[in-house]
Amino acid sequence: MTTLTALAARLPKPGFRPVPPERRRRRRVQLVWALLVLNVLTFFPDFDLLIPIPGPVGKLIAQGSLLVAALLVLTVNRPIRVRPSVYIFLATLLVTEAIISSLRAEFLLGALYRSGRLSLFVLVLWLLSPWWTRRDLLLIRTHLMVLWAIIGSVVLGLVIAPGIAMSDERLAGVIWPIPPTQAGHYAAVATGLTAVLWLAGLLRKELALLSVLIAVPVLLLTHTRTALVALLAGVLIAGLSLFTARRRVRRSFAIGIGIFSVGALTLGSVVTTWLARGQDPEEVGALTGRRAVWEAILAQPRSTFETLFGFGLSNKSFTGLPIDSNWLGTYYDAGLLGVAFNVAMVLFVLVGAWFTPQGPRRALALFLVAYCVVASFTETGLSEASPYLLELTLAASLVYPRPSREGA
């Protein structure tokens, strides 16, 4: 009787379906990636939110998510295995160089904290490398789902409190503090990934259309010029990589050229006004004050060590003003060596895309790397834990050689 009772207890109950181990691992990988995105959603304590979040609580949520991601990835990557990757090796060299430069930083504790965070961030990315070559594009689809969730929170804030969300005539997130530039970035990347997936035949037309109809207005309401230009450049390059293989791409390009021609003739003044963003020609030419900061960084006296290694990881500001350039920000923080590692990481992805067979993976990689390159001139992020580093890593994962027989 005891044996029968024990056997009955082990049998699945009616209506109960155990989750397969592979699905559980996939869900944990997706959660790890979502936690990485949460970590780079910088919390701004002075932001006007619908539900006020105390500064220490918000920072704990954002920064603590990286530690949770590190612990969680160890539960799914057992025994620990990683894929050898030149890209991650270059990122590790960047981390090492950042630690060396931070040891001599003026604000030692802050620089070392940022270096430690970058180290852990890159370590988690490396532990996720076994999932780079999946046929189902798990990391890309997860990133897109997380972006949709972020954009949904921005739209929800706009619907509930439009006055707060558009307080500076630029759309911002008011459920979680998301500045207009970041909201525009997330909307642009979501639009681009959706468009490329649809052009490659990997996304249903209805879902792609719904996503674009929501994300594009968000992008336009943020008035983020960099994100718009980077989006157009990325989609153009990705589309050209599929041009000869997909009739859908050729038809879309023809329609797009027609719409662009008509729009240029009829809506030229509207586009010019949107791009000017209320600024006069002098302000536009000075890149909204960026040029003054850039010139001051280049004119700053440096020792040989500071020229090579920089001044240590900072919050990407100079004399209290944002640097707003990945290359000058990296030069200021990590010196010429840091810039060299950044350039090598980007070139590695571009060369890898060149040798990747024509198809969705190559197109997606080209979109992401093109977007990062264009945005890097007025945005920072490739030398720190940021959305840009995540997206460049996604591009590197797409051009990684796939074994001929690897499960999805």
DRENZA-381608 format. One line per field, with one value per residue (C-alpha): residue in three letters; residue number from 1; x, y, z. Coordinates in steps of 0.2 Angstrom, whole numbers, plus 2048, in hexadecimal, padded with zeros to 3 digits. Layout:
BEGIN
res [ALA,...] $
n [NUM,...] $
px [X,...] $
py [Y,...] $
pz [Z,...] $
This chain:
BEGIN
res [MET,THR,THR,LEU,THR,ALA,LEU,ALA,ALA,ARG,LEU,PRO,LYS,PRO,GLY,PHE,ARG,PRO,VAL,PRO,PRO,GLU,ARG,ARG,ARG,ARG,ARG,ARG,VAL,GLN,LEU,VAL,TRP,ALA,LEU,LEU,VAL,LEU,ASN,VAL,LEU,THR,PHE,PHE,PRO,ASP,PHE,ASP,LEU,LEU,ILE,PRO,ILE,PRO,GLY,PRO,VAL,GLY,LYS,LEU,ILE,ALA,GLN,GLY,SER,LEU,LEU,VAL,ALA,ALA,LEU,LEU,VAL,LEU,THR,VAL,ASN,ARG,PRO,ILE,ARG,VAL,ARG,PRO,SER,VAL,TYR,ILE,PHE,LEU,ALA,THR,LEU,LEU,VAL,THR,GLU,ALA,ILE,ILE,SER,SER,LEU,ARG,ALA,GLU,PHE,LEU,LEU,GLY,ALA,LEU,TYR,ARG,SER,GLY,ARG,LEU,SER,LEU,PHE,VAL,LEU,VAL,LEU,TRP,LEU,LEU,SER,PRO,TRP,TRP,THR,ARG,ARG,ASP,LEU,LEU,LEU,ILE,ARG,THR,HIS,LEU,MET,VAL,LEU,TRP,ALA,ILE,ILE,GLY,SER,VAL,VAL,LEU,GLY,LEU,VAL,ILE,ALA,PRO,GLY,ILE,ALA,MET,SER,ASP,GLU,ARG,LEU,ALA,GLY,VAL,ILE,TRP,PRO,ILE,PRO,PRO,THR,GLN,ALA,GLY,HIS,TYR,ALA,ALA,VAL,ALA,THR,GLY,LEU,THR,ALA,VAL,LEU,TRP,LEU,ALA,GLY,LEU,LEU,ARG,LYS,GLU,LEU,ALA,LEU,LEU,SER,VAL,LEU,ILE,ALA,VAL,PRO,VAL,LEU,LEU,LEU,THR,HIS,THR,ARG,THR,ALA,LEU,VAL,ALA,LEU,LEU,ALA,GLY,VAL,LEU,ILE,ALA,GLY,LEU,SER,LEU,PHE,THR,ALA,ARG,ARG,ARG,VAL,ARG,ARG,SER,PHE,ALA,ILE,GLY,ILE,GLY,ILE,PHE,SER,VAL,GLY,ALA,LEU,THR,LEU,GLY,SER,VAL,VAL,THR,THR,TRP,LEU,ALA,ARG,GLY,GLN,ASP,PRO,GLU,GLU,VAL,GLY,ALA,LEU,THR,GLY,ARG,ARG,ALA,VAL,TRP,GLU,ALA,ILE,LEU,ALA,GLN,PRO,ARG,SER,THR,PHE,GLU,THR,LEU,PHE,GLY,PHE,GLY,LEU,SER,ASN,LYS,SER,PHE,THR,GLY,LEU,PRO,ILE,ASP,SER,ASN,TRP,LEU,GLY,THR,TYR,TYR,ASP,ALA,GLY,LEU,LEU,GLY,VAL,ALA,PHE,ASN,VAL,ALA,MET,VAL,LEU,PHE,VAL,LEU,VAL,GLY,ALA,TRP,PHE,THR,PRO,GLN,GLY,PRO,ARG,ARG,ALA,LEU,ALA,LEU,PHE,LEU,VAL,ALA,TYR,CYS,VAL,VAL,ALA,SER,PHE,THR,GLU,THR,GLY,LEU,SER,GLU,ALA,SER,PRO,TYR,LEU,LEU,GLU,LEU,THR,LEU,ALA,ALA,SER,LEU,VAL,TYR,PRO,ARG,PRO,SER,ARG,GLU,GLY,ALA] $
n [1,2,3,4,5,6,7,8,9,10,11,12,13,14,15,16,17,18,19,20,21,22,23,24,25,26,27,28,29,30,31,32,33,34,35,36,37,38,39,40,41,42,43,44,45,46,47,48,49,50,51,52,53,54,55,56,57,58,59,60,61,62,63,64,65,66,67,68,69,70,71,72,73,74,75,76,77,78,79,80,81,82,83,84,85,86,87,88,89,90,91,92,93,94,95,96,97,98,99,100,101,102,103,104,105,106,107,108,109,110,111,112,113,114,115,116,117,118,119,120,121,122,123,124,125,126,127,128,129,130,131,132,133,134,135,136,137,138,139,140,141,142,143,144,145,146,147,148,149,150,151,152,153,154,155,156,157,158,159,160,161,162,163,164,165,166,167,168,169,170,171,172,173,174,175,176,177,178,179,180,181,182,183,184,185,186,187,188,189,190,191,192,193,194,195,196,197,198,199,200,201,202,203,204,205,206,207,208,209,210,211,212,213,214,215,216,217,218,219,220,221,222,223,224,225,226,227,228,229,230,231,232,233,234,235,236,237,238,239,240,241,242,243,244,245,246,247,248,249,250,251,252,253,254,255,256,257,258,259,260,261,262,263,264,265,266,267,268,269,270,271,272,273,274,275,276,277,278,279,280,281,282,283,284,285,286,287,288,289,290,291,292,293,294,295,296,297,298,299,300,301,302,303,304,305,306,307,308,309,310,311,312,313,314,315,316,317,318,319,320,321,322,323,324,325,326,327,328,329,330,331,332,333,334,335,336,337,338,339,340,341,342,343,344,345,346,347,348,349,350,351,352,353,354,355,356,357,358,359,360,361,362,363,364,365,366,367,368,369,370,371,372,373,374,375,376,377,378,379,380,381,382,383,384,385,386,387,388,389,390,391,392,393,394,395,396,397,398,399,400,401,402,403,404,405,406,407,408] $
px [800,80E,817,807,804,816,813,803,80B,818,80B,806,7F6,7E7,7EA,7FC,809,81B,826,833,845,84A,83B,840,852,84C,841,84F,85A,84D,84B,85E,85D,84F,858,867,85C,854,866,86A,859,862,857,856,850,84B,83F,82C,824,811,815,825,832,83F,850,859,84B,84C,85F,85E,852,85D,86E,868,861,873,877,867,86B,87C,876,868,873,87D,86E,86B,87D,882,88F,896,89A,89D,8A0,8B2,8AE,8BA,8AD,8AB,8BE,8BF,8B1,8BC,8CB,8C0,8BB,8CD,8D3,8C4,8CA,8DC,8D6,8CA,8D8,8DF,8CE,8CA,8BA,8C1,8B2,8A6,8B2,8B6,8A3,89F,8AE,8A7,896,89D,8A7,898,88E,89A,89B,889,889,897,88D,87E,889,883,872,87A,877,865,85B,84C,856,852,85C,856,844,846,84E,83F,832,83B,83C,829,826,830,827,817,81B,81F,80E,805,80C,808,7F6,7F4,7FD,801,805,813,819,81B,820,82F,825,82F,828,830,82C,823,820,833,83E,843,849,843,854,853,841,845,853,848,83A,847,84F,83E,838,848,848,836,838,847,83F,830,83A,843,832,834,826,814,80E,800,80C,81A,80D,806,817,81D,80D,810,823,825,819,823,833,82C,825,836,83E,84D,857,865,85A,850,85F,867,857,856,868,867,857,85E,86E,865,858,866,86E,85D,859,85E,857,846,838,830,83F,83F,82D,82F,83E,834,825,831,839,828,822,833,832,820,824,833,828,819,820,831,82D,825,835,840,836,837,849,84D,844,841,854,85C,869,877,871,86F,880,887,87E,875,884,88D,89B,8A1,8A3,8AC,8B8,8BC,8BF,8CB,8D4,8D6,8E8,8ED,8FB,901,8F8,8E8,8E9,8EB,8DF,8D4,8CE,8C4,8B2,8A6,894,898,898,8A5,8A5,893,88D,889,896,889,896,89B,8AD,8B1,8A9,8B3,8C3,8C0,8BD,8C8,8D4,8DA,8DA,8C8,8C4,8CE,8C5,8B4,8B9,8BF,8AF,8A5,8B0,8B0,89D,89D,8AA,8A0,891,89A,89E,88D,882,874,864,85B,86A,875,868,864,877,879,86A,871,883,87E,872,87F,88C,881,87B,88C,890,884,880,88C,88B,897,8A4,898,889,87C,86E,87B,887,879,873,885,887,877,87E,88E,883,87B,88B,892,895,887,88B,882,878,873,862,856] $
py [800,80C,808,80C,81C,822,81D,827,836,836,835,846,84D,84F,85F,861,863,864,872,86A,86D,876,882,886,88A,895,89F,8A1,8A7,8B4,8BA,8BC,8C7,8D1,8D4,8DA,8E7,8EC,8EF,8FB,905,912,918,92B,930,942,93C,940,930,92A,920,928,91B,91F,921,914,907,90B,90A,8FA,8F2,8F7,8F3,8E4,8DC,8D9,8CF,8C5,8C2,8BB,8AF,8A9,8A6,89B,890,88E,88C,87D,876,887,888,897,899,89F,8B0,8BE,8CB,8C6,8C5,8D7,8DC,8D4,8DE,8ED,8E8,8E5,8F6,8FF,8F7,8FD,90F,90F,90B,91D,926,936,92E,91D,914,91A,914,904,901,904,8F9,8EB,8ED,8EC,8DC,8D3,8D9,8D2,8C2,8BF,8C2,8B5,8A9,8AC,8A7,895,89C,8A7,89B,895,894,89C,8AC,8AB,8BA,8C5,8C1,8C3,8D4,8D9,8D4,8DE,8ED,8EB,8EA,8FA,903,8FD,905,916,915,911,920,92B,925,927,937,940,950,948,93D,94C,959,95F,95C,94C,93B,933,924,928,916,913,922,921,931,936,931,91F,91D,922,915,907,90C,90D,8FC,8F4,8FB,8F5,8E4,8E2,8E8,8DD,8CE,8D1,8D4,8C3,8BA,8B6,8C1,8C2,8D1,8D6,8D5,8DF,8EC,8EE,8F0,8FD,907,908,90A,917,924,922,925,934,93B,93A,945,93B,93E,932,924,928,92A,91A,910,915,911,900,8FB,901,8F7,8E7,8E8,8E9,8DA,8D1,8DA,8CC,8BE,8C5,8CB,8D3,8DE,8E4,8E8,8F1,8FB,901,906,90F,919,91E,924,92D,936,93C,940,94A,955,957,956,95E,96C,961,956,965,96B,95B,959,96B,967,97A,97D,98B,986,98B,97F,971,974,973,963,969,96F,95E,966,971,962,957,965,967,954,954,964,95D,95A,948,93D,92F,923,92D,92E,91B,915,924,92B,91C,918,927,92B,931,943,951,960,95B,95B,94B,945,93E,935,923,926,935,92E,91E,929,933,923,916,91F,91A,908,908,910,903,8F5,8FD,8FE,8EC,8E6,8EF,8EA,8D8,8D8,8E0,8D4,8C5,8CC,8CD,8BA,8B5,8AD,8B8,8B6,8BD,8BB,8C6,8D3,8D4,8D6,8E3,8ED,8EC,8F1,8FF,906,905,90E,91C,91F,91E,92F,938,92A,921,90F,903,904,902,8F7,8FE,8FA,8FD,8F0,8E4,8E7,8E6,8D5,8CF,8D4,8CA,8BB,8BB,8BA,8AC,89D,890,87D,874,869,874,873,881] $
pz [800,804,7F4,7EA,7F4,7F0,7DE,7DD,7E4,7D7,7C9,7C1,7C7,7BA,7B1,7B7,7A9,7B0,7A8,79D,7A3,793,795,7A7,7A1,793,79F,7AB,79D,798,7AA,7AB,79B,7A2,7B2,7A8,79F,7B0,7B6,7A8,7AB,7B5,7C3,7C4,7D6,7D1,7C4,7C5,7C6,7C8,7D7,7E0,7E3,7F0,7E9,7F3,7EE,7DC,7DB,7E5,7D9,7CA,7D1,7DA,7CA,7C4,7D3,7D1,7BF,7C3,7D0,7C5,7B6,7C0,7C4,7B1,7AB,7B4,7B2,7AE,79B,790,77D,779,771,76B,76F,781,782,77C,789,796,791,792,7A4,7A9,7A2,7AB,7BB,7B9,7B4,7C3,7D0,7CD,7CB,7D5,7DB,7DF,7E7,7D9,7CB,7D3,7D6,7C3,7BF,7CA,7C2,7B1,7B5,7BC,7AD,7A1,7AB,7AA,797,795,79F,793,784,783,77D,76F,761,764,754,75D,760,772,778,76A,76D,780,77D,772,77F,78D,781,77E,791,793,785,78C,79D,794,78A,79A,7A3,794,795,7A8,7AA,799,7A2,7AC,79E,792,79F,794,783,782,787,796,7A1,7B1,7B8,7B8,7B5,7A3,79B,789,781,789,785,773,773,778,76C,75E,761,763,753,74A,751,74D,73B,738,73F,734,724,728,729,73C,743,73E,735,741,750,747,742,753,75B,74E,750,762,763,755,75D,76D,764,75C,76C,774,767,767,757,75A,75D,74D,742,749,746,734,731,739,730,720,722,728,71A,70D,714,710,700,6F4,6FE,703,6F8,707,70A,6F7,6F8,709,702,6F3,6FE,70A,6FC,6F6,707,70A,6FA,6FD,70F,70A,6FE,70A,71C,71A,726,733,733,734,743,74B,749,74F,75F,762,761,756,749,754,762,755,74E,760,762,771,77A,778,76D,77C,787,77A,777,789,78B,77D,784,795,79A,79C,7A2,797,7A3,7A2,78F,78E,79C,7A0,7B0,7B6,7B3,7B7,7B5,7A3,7A8,7A7,7B3,7B6,7A4,79B,78E,782,777,779,771,77C,78B,789,786,796,7A0,799,78D,77C,781,786,775,76C,775,770,75E,75E,765,758,74A,74F,74E,73D,736,73E,735,725,726,72C,71F,718,723,733,73F,734,731,743,748,73A,741,753,74F,743,750,75D,752,74D,75E,766,75F,76B,778,784,789,780,78E,79C,7A2,796,78A,77C,783,784,772,76B,774,76C,75B,760,764,754,74A,754,74A,74C,74D,73F,74C,75B,763,764] $
